[in-house]
Amino acid sequence: MTPLESSARATTVTALARALSATRNASAGSTFVYDDPKALARVLVSMFQKYPENYTGTGDHLVSEAFYFTDPEGNGVELYRDRPRDQWKWVDGHVQMATLYLDPAGFVNRELGGVDVDALPSTAASLGHVHLQVGDVESARAFYVGALGFDETTVMPGNALFVSAGGYHHHMAMNVWNSRGAGPRQKTLGMGVVDILVPTADELGRAEERLGFGGFTPWFDGRTLSVGDPWNNEIRLSVG
């Protein structure tokens, strides 16, 4: 198997909100990463003031510090900042991650204590990664690693799989915590499309070959290669 190009640009994962999710079917969540932790802290203050009922928790993941909310449709939303890459620890090709308690008030006070919030520059964030609730981890591995060509970066056996390209801790994560045994999704509310940019047309062609060899049925419109994962999430690859 030829993996996706190992460069920071090789796989830019862009999730598009679309009406495509349902109870007991695979659903998704988006994450937004902030380069400046002070910008993240300012957004958290705004979220806690305006949408306290949408707050669901926090996590110190060793590679990142994350805060979790839900959107009005019930999709998960993660706001986070990465720790510097030289602080990430890798063992046998897997990045070391955990979920430790992170005090949100402590984070805000650490980043904004003594800071004139109004003087901070405009908040900027980019899409960090995509979380999908799936029916089982092995089917997710066969599709996202075996066929699409992502690198497996860490795994919680039987529960969750994390994958990336270019040495990131994860661009996508698939878990069964709320969806074990789920079948194909229904076309209702939620997020059901993930766009992936690859660097060259040759890489797009190799992805099409891997998908076909893996028993999947991609279709190509001359620009975009589309395929449904085992839970009918639409994955679209294009050169960019």
N, C-alpha and C positions, 0 to 999 in steps of 0.2 A: 504494500500500500504506500502510495506517495502522499505524505501529509501536506496540508496547506503550507504555503510558504511561511517560514519562520522569520517574520519581520513584524515590527510594530504595526505596519500598515496592512499586513496580509489579511487580517480579518477584522474589519470594523463592523461590529454588530449593531444594527439599527432596528429597533422594534417600532412597528407602526400600530397604533391603537386602531382596532377595528371590531365590529360587532360579530364576535365569533367565540363564545365560551358558554359553559353550562355547568350546573351542579353535577358532581361525580364524573365530570369529564375533565381532561387536561386543561388547565388554565395557566395564566402567565402573570408575571410581574416585572416591572421595569425598575431600573436602578440608575441613579444619577450621581456622578462622582464630581467632587469639588477639588480643584487644585489647592485652593486656599482654605485652610480649616476655619479661619475667621468668617469667610463667606458662608460656609456651611453652618456655623454657629448662629449667624444672623438669620438664616432661613429657618433654622429650628425655632428660634424665638418667635418668628412670625407664625409658623405652623402651630406652635403650642398656644399662641394667643387666639388664632382664628379657627383652628380645627382640632381642639384637644381630644375630641371624641374619636378622631381617626388615628391617633397614636396607638401603636401596638407593642413597641418594645425597642430594645437596643442590642448591640452585639459588638464586643471587641473580638475581632476575628484574627488577631495577630498581624495579618497583612493589611488590615483596614479597621476603621472605627465606623460603625453603621447605626442608622436610626430608621425605624420602620413605621410606616403608615399604611392606610388603605385609601384608595380613591373612591369616589361615589358609587362605582359599580362593584366594589369589593375586590378589585385587583390590588395586589401588593405593590407598594412603592418603597424603595430603599434609597435613602440619602446617605452618602458616605464620603470619606476621604481615605486615600491610600497612605499607608506608611511608606517611607522611602524603600526602594527595591533592595538596597543593601541590608535592610533589616528583615527581609523575608528569608525563611529557612527552607531549604529543599533537601529531601532525603529520598534517594533512589528515584529521582524524577518526579516526586510528588511534593507540592508545597505544603508546609505545615500550617494548618488552619484550626481554629477552635471557635467556640461561642462562649465568651466570658462576659460577665456583667460589666456594663459601661454606664456610669452615672450621667444622665443627660444634663443635669444641673451642673455637675462638676465640669463636664466638657465645655458648656457655655461659659461658665465662670473662668475657666482656664484660658479660653480663646478671646473672650471679650472683656475680661476684667481690666478696667482702666482705659478701655478703648472707646473713642468717640465713634459710635456705630454709624452716625450720619455721615462721617467723613470717609467711610470705607468706599472703595470703588464698587461699581455695579456688579451684582452677583452673576457669576458665570458658572455653568455646569455643563457636562457632556454626558451622554449615555455611557454608563459603565459596563453593565452586563445585563443579561436577561435570565430570569428564573422561570422554569416551566414545571408545572406539576404533571407528572406522568404516571402511567400505570405500573411500570416496573423498570428497574435500573438496567437490566441486561439488554432489553430491547432498545433502551436509550443509548447504551454504549454501541450496540451494533449499528445504529443509524448515525449518531453524531461523531463517533470516533472511527468506526470501521468504514462507513460509507462517505460521510462528509469530509473526514480527514482531520478533525480537531485532535489536539493532543490531550490526553487525560492528565489532569494536574493533581487531583486528589479524589478519593472515593470514600464514602461511608458504606461499607458493604451492605447491599440489599436496601439501602435507604436513599442515597444521594450520589450523584456523579457531577464532577466539575471539570470543564474542558476549556481550552484556550488555544490561541496561536500566538507565536512571538514571545513566549515566556511570561505572559501575564498570569496572575493567579487564577482568574477565570473570566471568559467572555460569556459563557453560558453555564447554567447549573440546572440539573434535572433532579427532582426529588419526588418521593411517594408519601410524604408525611401526611398529606390530606387527600391523597388520590390513589392509594395502593389498589391495583386491580382495575383502574379506570379504563374504559374503552374509548373509541373514537369520539371526539367532541361534537356537540351539537352547535349549529350556527345561530347562536343567540348573542348575548352581550359578552364583552371581554376583549382580550387582545389575542389575535390568532395569526398574525403575520410577522415573520422575522426576516429582515433584509440583511444579507451578508455581502460585503464587498471583497473581491479578490483582486490581486494585482494585475493579472494578465488573462488574455483569452485562452492561453494554453492551460492555465490552472482551472479555468471554467470547464474546459473540455475534459480534463482529468477527473474533475468532480463528477461530471456526467457519466464517465466510464465507471467510476467506483460505485455510484448509485445504481446503475444498471446491473453491475456484477453482484451487488448486494441484494438484488431482488426488488428494488424500488423502481418506480416509473416516473422519471423526471420528464418535463416538457420544456422546450426551448422556443422562444418567440423571435429569435434573432438577436436579442439583447439580454434577456433575463432567463435564467434556468430556474424553474420552479419545481418543487416536489413536496408532497405531503409526508410528514413524519408519521410514526405508527399511531399517533393520536389525532391526525388530521390538522395539526398546525402547519400552515403553509410556510415553507422555507424558500426564499428567493435569493439567488446568487447572481451577481452581475459584476462587471469589471469597473473598478473605481479607485 
